[in-house]
């Protein structure tokens, strides 16, 4: 699965899900003290850098569902695949604490605020509160 900054379709007709970003590179671009940040501080910094951020695992089916949902809505989230990143295990442990147990991924942030995992994102979509939240964060314009 490839991630690009814009919606596109690969050779199999599957849509991409957004921008795939490196935790290591993102932490280096912020400040020189970013290496001294706790994993929770790092999560909040990364979540604030884009309108929609998804912390994911490349083989997680629930992560795939949430990325497909955003793609279907016309949103290009910034995606951090924790199993492919240096420091991903520490971020995963911190997400587990932030989410209060249960699965640590997917963890979705909209407008820098934690929405939650797949269950919370789907509930927000079904009750009609997800799209206004995405508009407010600047991830959707229509």
BELQUI-V122374 format. One line per field, one symbol per residue. phi: phi as a letter, one per 40 degrees, with the letter a starting at -180 (. if undefined). burial: + if it has 24 or more other ideal C-beta (glycine too) atoms within 12 Angstrom, else -. Layout:
BEGIN
phi = ???
burial = ???
END
This chain:
BEGIN
phi = .bbbcbcabcccgcccbhccbcccccccccacccccccdcccdccccccacbbbcbbcbccccdccccdccccgbbccbbcccbbcgccccccccdcccgggccbcbbbbggbcchcdcccccccccgcccdcccccgcbbb
burial = +-+---+-------+++++++-+--++---------+-+--++++++-++++++++++-+-++++++++++-+-++++++++-++-++-+++-++--++---++++++++++-+++++-++--++----++-++--+-+---
END
